[in-house]
Amino acid sequence: MSRALSTVILLLLLVPSSASAVEFRLDGFYRARGEAYNTLSLTRDDAVDEAREIDRHWLSNRLRVIPHFRFNSNVHVFADFDVMDALRFGANPEILPAVGVLQADGRGFDQPDALSQSVIPGSDYKESLFVRRAWAELYTPYVDFKVGRMGNHWGMGLLANDGNCAMTCDYGDTVDRVQIGTSYLDPVRVSFAFDTRAEGFINRNDDTHSFLLSGGYLGEVHRVGAYIRWTRQPSNNLNLGTFDLWGRTELGPLSVEIEALMHYGTAATTDIGVEDLTILAGGGALDAELAISPWAVGLEVGVATGDATPTNSTWNTLSFDRDHDVALLMFEQPMPSFQTPETAADETRVAAGNIDISRSVSGDSVSNAFYVRPRFEIDVVDELKANVAAIIALPVAPRAFGEDEPAFYGAEIDVGMQYTLFGNFEIGGRAGFFFPGAVYAPYTAFAFGGELRALVRF
């Protein structure tokens, strides 16, 4: 879709017709964020001075506009527009389509994997105005229907995360879906969906489709359910089953949430050069919080399996969704990352965005890890909150990092504050201090970073 056509569509959507009885509502947010990091290369060795990255910093925008058209109580149409999304200050937008192929990192076929060089990691296919989602919903006394391009979310967001958390989310899983669900059994809900994840040539067997059955008891206080998905790609004979169980309960000031998931499947060929691949991976997380005003304490524990022998024909690595963030640096910023040296060819530096992550041990999601994350938050004064969190992480399969089996990713301490003005304007910031462990050897220098953000909700 051209930029001009996208602009015309947005303007038409934002001007409700006086000749109809359509109810119009506009939601969304604007976020400005500045980020700065020191020594993501995890080394201060002068011997690699040309390639190591000492400082990285940038400013970025995100304007998300979500119009909602209510034709009556039964028929609704939604859209989701991003304007200059995750665009760095001073950069120009580019367009790069998502790649809907077998993901080599265990992400469960939910996210695109290409990045434009004019945007920071956190955005995949962008232009000045991007029509991100558009879908319709029909409600009847017995069943509900949804059709279109919509967000995909389940439970804690370990597997499917729609990225709608305004403050910290960067990606968001989007699917083209046809869904039918029960409504007369509330609070028991059951839905069946058909997703098209990659559409290739017409009448060719290169498409990727998923069939999804989900639901459970989804009350206001207690919730428990299951998410079962089968993904099929005939061109490489991929069959992948995903099983996810989730529950949440609130017992007065105590809330507890838990999610466990597993992938199992096979593929005759893959884009990583392995034939007759077997996929078996799993993990989960538990999060508990006790909130008694003006303070709250919480504890999150999570695990994602890894590969002791990554080069064989069995894939055991599970990666949580990239929008399930547990820290500011660890499992959020690929480390160690280097800048391409000045001696590299210009086309190499351009292709890599001047950042080399080929030696990174950890990436932008929890993978091959067991972690513990205690946290504490307090309301300092009205509308002002302060928080501190720590994360300690160990590899599940340490042999993946060498025969000496290093057994410690490291520890990180994050501190932050958030202040709300006038009900819908928020400002805040975080600082993170990372102490890398033996997994990153020989690059184990202390790293730190921070972010400042302003958010307007509407």
N, C-alpha and C positions, 0 to 999 in steps of 0.2 A: 504493500500500500504506500503510495507516494506521500510525501510530507504535506503537500498542498491538499490532497484529498482527505488526509487525516484531520487537518485543521478545519476543513469545511464540515466534516462529520461532527467534530467536537462542538463547533459553534451551533449547529442545528440541534444537538442534544441539549445544549445549555439554554436554549430559548423555547420554553414550553408554549404550545399552541393555545391561544385563548378560545379557539373554537371547539375544543375537546374538554372532556372532564378528567383528563389524565392528571393525577397527582404526581408532583415532581419533588424529589429530595436530592440534595447534593451533599455527599460526605467526602472525606479525604483528609489529607494533611500536607503540610510543607515542612521539610526537614533540611536544615543546613548543618553540616558536620565538618569539623576540622580534625585531622588525625596526624600524629607525629610519632615516629618510632626510632629507636636508637639501637643499632647493632643487631639487626635481624639476621646478619651473617653469623652471629654468635662467636665472633673472633675479633680480636684487636691486634692480630699478628701483622706486623709490617711487611712480612714476606708475601702476603696476599693483599697488600694495600690497594692494588689496582682493581681487584675484583670484589673485595669485601664491601659491604654496604654499611656505612656508618650511620647515616640518617636518611629517613624517608618521611616526607610530610606532604599533605595536600588538603585542599578544601573541596567539598562536593555538595551538590544539590539533590533533592528529591521532592518533586511535586506530584502527588497522586490524587487524581480526581475520580470519584466514584458516583456517577449519576444513577438514580433509581427511579424508574417509571412505574407507577401503580395505576394500572388501568381500572382495576376494581379489586375486591378482596381476594380474587382468585388468580389474577394474571399480573405478573410482575416481570419487568425487564431490567437488567443491570448491565453496566459497563464499567470498565476499569482503564483509565488513561494514565500514563506516566509522561511527565513533561520534563525534559532534560534530566532524566533519571540517572543518578550516580555519576553525573558528568562533572569532571574536574573543572575548577575555575580556570579559565584560559584555554580549555580544550574545545575541539569541535566534535560534533556527534558523527558516528559512523553506523552503518547497518551491517550486521553479521548474523545470519540465521542460526538457530539452534541446530544441533546435530542429534538426531534421534536414533542413535545406534547403540549397540551393546556397550555399556559403561564398564571400563576396565578397573574401576575402583570400588565396586560393590555398592553404588549409590541407589540401586533399585530402580533404575530407568525412570527417575522422576525429574531429573534436572538436565538442561542442556549443558554442553561441555565446551563451548567455544567462547572466547573472550575477544572483544574489540580492543584495539590498542588505544583508543581515545577515552576509554573509561577505566575506572579502577576495578579490581576484582570485587565482585558483588553485583555485576550486571553483565548480561550475556548478549543481548541483541537489542541495540538501542539506536534511536534517532531522537531528534528534538521533541517529536510527539509520537508516542508509541501506544497503539491500541493493544493493551495487555490482555484484557479479557472481555468477553461479551456473552451473556447467556440469558435464558428466559426460564421462569419458574411458574408452574401451574399447580394450584392447590385445589383438591376436591375433598369431599367428606371421607373418602376411603383411601385414596392414594395421592401422592404428590409426584410431579414430573419436573425434571430439570434437563435442559439441553443447551449445549454451546461450549464455549471455552471458559473454564471456571477454575477456581483454586481447588487444590487437593490437600485436605488436612485430616489428620486422625490422631486422637489421643494427645500425648505430650509433644508430638511433632518429631519424633525420632525417625520415623520412616517417611511420612507424608506431612509436609509443613507448607502452608499457604503463604508464609512470609508476611502476614498482615500485622505483625508487631511493629509499630511505627518507629520505636526508638532504636532498636538494634538489628532488625531483620534486613537482609540485603538481597535475597534471591526470591524465593517463593515458588512452589511447585504448581504448575498449570497443566491442565489436561483438557483435551477435546472429549466431551462426555455426553452420553445419553443415560439418564438415571431415572428409575422409578422406585418409590419408597412408600411404605405404609404410613397412614396418618390416623386411622381410627383406633389403633391400639395404644396410643400415647399413655405413659411415657416409654412404652416398648416400641422401638423403631427398627425396621428391617428395610434395607435398600439393595437393589441390584443395579449395577452400572456397566456400561460398555465404553471403554476408552480407546481412542486412537492416539497412539504415542508417536508414531512416525508414519507418515503417508508418503509412499514412494511413487513409482509409476502406476498409472491406472491399469487395473487387471494384471498386475504382476504380484508375485508373492514376496515382495520386499517390504511390506508394511509390518508395523509392530502394533499389536492390539492387546488389550487387557480386559479380563472379565473380573468384576469385583462384587463380592457379597459382604456386606457390613451391617452392623447394627447391634442392638442389645437393649438393656434397660438404661435409659438416659434421663433420669430424673433430675431435679434441681439440686438435691443434696448428695445422692448416691448415684454413681454411674459405673456401668461395667459393660464391656462389649468386645466384639471380635471383628477383625478385618482380614478377609481372605481374598487373595488376588492370584490370578493365573495370567501370565504374560507369554505371548506366543509371537515368534518371528519365523515364518516358514523358510526364508532365504538361507538361514544358517541352522535351521531346525532347533531353535531355542525354545525351551519350555521351562518357565521359572514360576514356582509356586512361592507365595509369600503368606505367612501366617503371623498375625499380630493380635495379642490380647492386651486390653487396657482397662484400668479401673481407677476411679477417683471417689473419695468420700470426704465429708466434712463433719467432724465431731466437735461442735462448739468452736473453740479457738484453734483446734488442730485439724489440718488438712493433709491428706496422704494421697499421692498419685503414683501409679506404677504402670509400666508398659514393658512387654517382652515380645520379641519378634524373631522370625527365622526365615531365611531364604533357602530353598532347595530346588535344584533344577539341573538341566544339562543343555549343552550346545555342541553341535557338530563342528562348527568353525567359529572363530572370534576375530575381532579386529586387533587382538594382542598377539596373534600368531600361534595360538594354542588350539589344537584340534581335540575333539572328544572331551570337552571341558565339563567337569562336574562342579556344581556350585552348592556349597553347604556352609552357611554362615548364620550367626545369630548374636543376640545381645539384648540389652534392656536397661532400664533405669528406674530408680525409686526416688521420689522426692517427698519430703515431709517438712511441714512448716507449722510452728506454733506462734500465733499472733495474739498478743495481749497489749493493747494500746498503752504506751506509745512505741512499743518495740516488737520485733519479730525475729525469731531464730529459725534457721532451716538447715537441712542437710540433704544433699543429692548424692547418690551413689549410682554409677553406671558402668557398663562393660560392653565392649564390642570385640568380637573375635578377630584374629589375624592369622596370617599364613606363616608357619615355621619354614616352609620351603616354597617361596613365591613363584618359582619357575616350573613347578610340576603342573599336572593337568587337573588338579583339584583346587578350587577357589574357596578359601575359607575366610576371606577378609570382609568384614561388615563395616560400612561407613554410615554413621548417623547423618541425617539431613544437615546441610550446611547452615541452616537457620536455627539449629538447636545449639546455641552458643553457651559455653561453660566458662569462658575466660576471655580476656581482652587480647592476649597473645597466643597462648597455648591452644592448639586445635582451631585457631582462627587465622593466624598469619603463618604462611608456609615458612618453615625454618629448618636448616639455615638457608637463607636466600642471598644471592650475590648480585652485584651489578655486572653487566657484561663489560669487559675491559675496553679501554680506549683503543687497544690494538685490534679489536675484533672488527670485522667488516661491517660497513654501515647497514647492510641488509640483515645481518645477524642481530644487531642492536635494535633495529626497528621491529623485526619479527618477534623479538622477546620482550618488547616494551622496555628495554634496557634493564630488565630484571631476569636473572637466571635462577630458576627454582629446580633445576635438574638434580641437585644434590639434597633437596629437602627430605628430611626424615618424617616430619609431620606436616599435614596440610591444613585445609580449611574446614575440617570436620573431625569428629572423634572417630578414630579407627585403630584397631589393634591396641586397645587400651582398657585398663581398669582405672577408674578415677573416683576420688572422694572430694566433695565440695561443700564444706560448711560455710554458712553465711550469717550475717547479723545486720539488721536494719533498725533504725530508730527515727521517729519523728522529732526533729530538733525543735522546731516551732511549727505553727500552722503552715502547711503547704511546703515545708522544707524537710527533705529526708536525706539521711546519710546512711551509707552502707559499706560493709567490708566483707570480702569473700576470699577464701583460699582454696586452691585446688592442688591436689597431689595425684600424679598419674604414673602408672606402671604399664609396661607392655604385656599383653596376654601371651604373645608368641615372641619372646626376646630373640630367638634364633634368627628372626627375619632381619635383624640388624648386625649379624655377624656371629661367628662361631663362639666368641667369648660370651655371648648372650647377655648384653648389658640390660640391667633390670630396672632402670629408673628414667622416666621422661624428664622429671624435674618437679619443681613446685613454683606456684605463682600466687602472688597476693594482689588483689584488686581493691581499690577504694574509690568511692564515688559519692556524688551529691546530686540531688534533683530538686528544683524549685518550680512551683506552678504559680503563674500569675494570671489573674483575670479568668480563671477557670479553664482556659484552653491554650494558654501559652506556657510552654515548659522550656526551661534551660537546665543543662546539667553537664556533668563531665565525669570522666573516669581516668584513673591512672593505674597502670599495671607494672609489676616488677617480677621478672621471670628469672629463675635460677635453674638453668638447664642441667640435666643429669647425663649419665654415661651414654645413653642412647644417641646423643648428638656428637659424641667424641669423633674427631679431636676438637670440634667446635663447641666449647662449653663456657664461653664468656657470658657474663651477666647482661641481660637485655631489659629494656624498659620502654614504655610508651604511654600515650594518653590520647584522649579525645575530648573535644568540646562540641556540644550540639545545642541547637535551638529547634523547637518543634511547635508548630501551630496546628491544632486539630480543628476541623470544621465538619 
